[in-house]
Amino acid sequence: MVKSFNILEAEIKNMAIKDGASIVLPINPEEVVVENWVRLKCQFGCPNYAKKLSCPPYSPKPEDTKKVLNEYSKAFLIGYKGSTLFNRYDTENRDDLFPKVLKDIRRSLFEIEKHAFLSGYYKSFVYGFCGPCTSCDKCVVEDGILSCKYASESRPSMEASGIDVFKTVKNAGLELEVQTSKNLNELRMFTLLLIE
């Protein structure tokens, strides 16, 4: 039996906020902007290009992402603020904390996707969170293996799939600017949960 969408929406919001999200906003997948140039930022400028199975060239191409988005009628934009995330941990060195925070958020997002799936929304899919996968120190792809150790939880990021996060966030009525400060408290990050 499929759970009422209104009930599921409240549960998703509670789960995400409990795990550090600052906003969970329902959006229409038609508001998600996919453009070819986004993956160029991965290919030319990111040290993880071709070194993670969740990154290009292994992640979905923009044309495939567009097709997938057309198969959904509901989505949630889930946003995080560095100040909210990092203040949850008792530590002085926030630079060392960043990989742990990313792993914790990815785990949380996977649990949210799983909850939506078990609530009857079997097409639920969440994009990975902010950059490359951090499940392994060294991805198996660097050894020529194209089968992820954690395939059931591996997800490409929005950017790796060609999603223009800046335009998508603005389409949802929110503000997002390029991070020029190295202060992690000022960091703002987003991901997308597709529901059907």
C-alpha positions in Angstrom: 0.0 0.0 0.0 1.3 3.4 -1.0 1.6 5.9 1.9 -0.1 9.3 1.5 2.3 11.7 -0.1 1.5 14.4 2.5 2.5 11.9 5.3 5.7 10.9 3.4 6.6 14.5 2.8 6.4 15.3 6.5 8.5 12.2 7.3 11.1 13.1 4.7 11.4 16.6 6.1 11.7 15.3 9.7 14.4 12.7 8.7 16.5 15.2 6.7 16.3 18.0 9.3 17.1 15.6 12.1 20.3 14.7 10.2 21.4 18.2 9.5 19.4 19.6 6.6 18.4 23.2 6.8 15.7 23.1 4.2 13.6 20.4 2.4 11.6 22.0 -0.4 9.2 20.2 -2.7 9.8 21.1 -6.3 8.6 20.1 -9.7 11.2 18.1 -11.6 10.6 20.4 -14.6 12.4 23.1 -12.5 15.6 21.0 -12.5 18.0 22.5 -15.1 20.3 20.1 -16.9 23.0 21.4 -19.2 25.9 19.9 -21.0 28.5 22.4 -19.8 28.2 21.2 -16.1 30.1 18.0 -16.8 32.9 20.0 -18.3 33.6 21.3 -14.8 34.2 17.7 -13.8 36.2 16.8 -16.8 38.4 19.9 -16.7 39.1 21.0 -13.2 38.2 18.2 -10.9 40.9 15.8 -9.7 38.3 13.0 -9.3 37.4 12.8 -13.0 37.4 9.2 -14.1 38.6 8.2 -10.6 35.2 7.5 -9.0 32.4 5.3 -10.4 29.9 7.9 -9.3 31.7 10.6 -11.4 32.0 11.3 -15.1 32.6 9.6 -17.5 30.7 6.8 -15.5 27.8 8.9 -14.2 24.7 9.6 -16.3 25.2 11.9 -19.3 23.0 15.1 -19.3 20.7 13.7 -22.1 20.1 10.6 -19.9 19.4 12.8 -16.8 16.8 14.8 -18.8 15.1 11.5 -19.8 15.1 10.3 -16.2 13.7 13.6 -14.9 10.8 13.3 -17.4 9.7 10.1 -15.6 9.1 11.9 -12.3 6.4 14.3 -11.2 7.7 15.1 -7.7 11.0 16.0 -6.2 12.6 17.5 -3.1 15.5 19.9 -3.0 17.4 19.2 0.2 19.7 21.9 1.4 22.4 22.0 4.0 24.3 24.9 5.6 27.9 24.4 6.9 27.1 26.1 10.2 24.2 23.6 10.8 26.2 20.6 9.8 29.5 21.2 11.4 28.2 22.4 14.7 26.6 19.0 15.3 30.1 17.6 15.8 32.3 18.2 18.8 35.7 19.0 17.2 38.0 21.9 16.7 39.5 20.8 13.3 36.7 21.2 10.8 38.9 20.5 7.8 39.4 16.9 8.9 35.7 16.7 9.7 34.5 17.4 6.1 34.9 13.9 4.7 33.0 12.4 7.8 30.2 14.9 7.4 29.8 14.0 3.7 29.7 10.3 4.6 27.1 10.8 7.3 24.9 12.9 5.0 25.2 10.4 2.2 24.2 7.7 4.6 21.2 9.8 5.8 20.1 10.5 2.2 20.2 6.8 1.3 18.0 6.1 4.3 15.6 8.7 3.2 15.5 7.2 -0.3 15.0 3.8 1.2 12.2 5.1 3.4 10.4 6.5 0.4 10.8 3.3 -1.5 9.4 1.2 1.4 6.5 3.6 1.6 5.4 2.6 -1.9 7.3 5.1 -4.0 9.4 2.5 -5.7 11.0 4.8 -8.2 12.5 7.0 -5.5 16.1 8.1 -6.2 18.4 10.5 -4.4 21.4 12.1 -6.0 24.7 11.9 -4.2 25.8 14.7 -2.0 28.1 17.5 -3.0 30.9 16.1 -5.1 32.5 12.6 -5.4 31.6 9.6 -3.4 33.7 9.2 -0.2 32.8 5.6 0.7 36.3 4.4 -0.2 39.7 6.1 0.1 40.5 4.7 -3.3 37.7 3.7 -5.7 38.0 0.3 -7.4 37.8 2.0 -10.8 41.5 3.1 -10.3 42.4 -0.6 -10.5 40.3 -1.1 -13.6 37.3 -2.6 -11.8 33.9 -1.3 -12.9 31.9 -2.8 -10.1 31.4 -0.7 -7.0 31.8 -2.3 -3.6 28.9 -0.3 -2.4 26.7 -0.3 -5.5 23.4 -0.3 -3.6 24.3 3.0 -1.9 26.5 4.7 -4.6 24.8 7.7 -6.3 26.1 10.3 -8.7 26.0 13.9 -7.6 23.7 16.3 -9.3 26.7 18.0 -11.0 28.1 14.6 -12.2 24.8 14.0 -13.9 24.8 17.4 -15.7 22.4 19.2 -13.3 23.1 23.0 -12.9 22.6 23.2 -9.2 22.8 27.0 -9.2 19.9 27.5 -11.7 17.9 24.7 -10.1 18.2 26.3 -6.6 17.3 29.7 -8.1 14.3 28.1 -9.9 13.1 26.9 -6.5 13.1 30.5 -5.2 16.3 30.1 -3.1 19.6 32.0 -3.2 22.9 30.3 -3.9 26.2 32.0 -4.7 29.7 30.7 -5.5 31.6 30.0 -2.3 34.5 32.4 -2.2 35.4 31.9 1.5 37.2 28.9 2.9 35.0 29.2 6.0 33.1 25.9 6.1 30.3 27.5 8.2 29.4 29.6 5.1 29.1 26.5 2.8 25.7 25.8 1.3 25.1 22.4 -0.4 22.1 20.8 -2.1 20.9 17.5 -3.4 17.8 16.2 -5.1 15.4 13.4 -4.2 13.1 12.2 -7.0 9.8 10.6 -5.9 7.2 8.7 -7.9 
